[in-house]
Amino acid sequence: MPGNKAVVLVSGGMDSLVTTAIAKNECDEIYSLHVNYAQKTQKKELESFKKIVGFYKPEKSLITDISYLKQIGGSSLTDEKISVINHNKTSEIPDSYVPFRNAHLISIAVSWAEVIRANRIYIGAVEEDSSGYPDCRESFFKQLEKAIALGTKNETRIEIVTPLIHKTKSEIIKIGKELKAPFEFSWSCYKNNEIACGLCDSCFLRIKAFKEIGIIDPIPYEIEIKWF
Amino acid sequence: MPGNKAVVLVSGGMDSLVTTAIAKNECDEIYSLHVNYAQKTQKKELESFKKIVGFYKPEKSLITDISYLKQIGGSSLTDEKISVINHNKTSEIPDSYVPFRNAHLISIAVSWAEVIRANRIYIGAVEEDSSGYPDCRESFFKQLEKAIALGTKNETRIEIVTPLIHKTKSEIIKIGKELKAPFEFSWSCYKNNEIACGLCDSCFLRIKAFKEIGIIDPIPYEIEIKWF
């Protein structure tokens, strides 16, 4: 869309890959932002980010570090004392919840957007068909958007765009396929840095979605998966 | 107040010193948080933080780093290419504005508060009698508080307390004096790391306030100041 300039948050996962594809379609200029938070799979996620950036060629890319989230702890993704457990069906917020993480990601994106005068921030958060993290709720982003309007310069206008917020994981794959997103570059596993475990919450949701639409996920898994 | 457990943001400046004194009075437990953002005076501010922590003895203290704000730039406090200018009366937002900085500080405080189950965050932001930064507005903090309620676990309850938001700088000194706050430990200068310059926006506001109430500021200045 003419005139749109966007900061796109890219973790390296499937959702951020598809969000990048959407932003690229909807905006004149995209700026890719990766945030390392000392998560156990940071090496692999950074590698995925670099591949995605290489593919989509944004105007600029920025890699930032908020490793203090490891000091704060409280999540199995950052805390060595808490193991990443395999997926189990529960209505509770899982141990992998990193307290208020998305607020940190959006704040960094806002600071960058204000300096480069971007008017949009894209984040691939998914509300329903996901792990149930409170900072992935649409209502949270809407409220945060109001806070951004008040906490930045009067001439700054920033919209948080969450194109996947009400999509299911299989719908996300379909959108990505239509936009020819390179799924082989994305990484979802919470546990491993080489070959995806296939058992953690994030692998579980990804595999389930690929199965639902009858496509084989192009990334390798440690365990054997019956795709059809 | 019984049951109150607070994360207190402590830059090392006068406002955060007085805020710590207030929080200490109002809460059962305080947790002091310092955030280094690669500002030009980070060395001196960290030193002040340590002295303040040594004086008030919080349950815990945490030093975090968001140097990525330097990568993002756009402020004279972090960007080597932009000089810290002397105070001049203007209604515009000064160059020292660090884009959306307070949102980063609050986000870190929220993550820590959620893990340790603190119910309050204290920040010494001042709205009127200050530099006019948009992220120091009370309306911003109120809106952010609503976003926090939505973006954290349902059982998490966090209030942002801004005891100085509508105070003048001289009122802040008076409150600090009543609470016997050690002003000699605080640092306000934006420019220097050894002896305060006395000319930048922050020095200007501090000196003016001490003069107004007829007290000599206990910290040394590079220029001669006529206190009375």
Interface residues (C-beta under 8 A of the other chain):
Chain A: L62 T64 D65 I66 S67 Y68 L69 Q71 I72 G73 G74 I93 Y97 V98 P99 F100 R101 N102 A103 H104 S107 I108 V110 S111 W112 E114 V115 P134 D135 R137 S139 F140 Q143 L144 K146 A147 I148 L150 G151 T152 K153 N154
Chain B: L62 T64 D65 I66 S67 Y68 L69 Q71 I72 G73 G74 I93 Y97 V98 P99 F100 R101 N102 A103 H104 S107 I108 V110 S111 W112 E114 V115 P134 D135 R137 S139 F140 Q143 L144 K146 A147 I148 L150 G151 T152 K153 N154
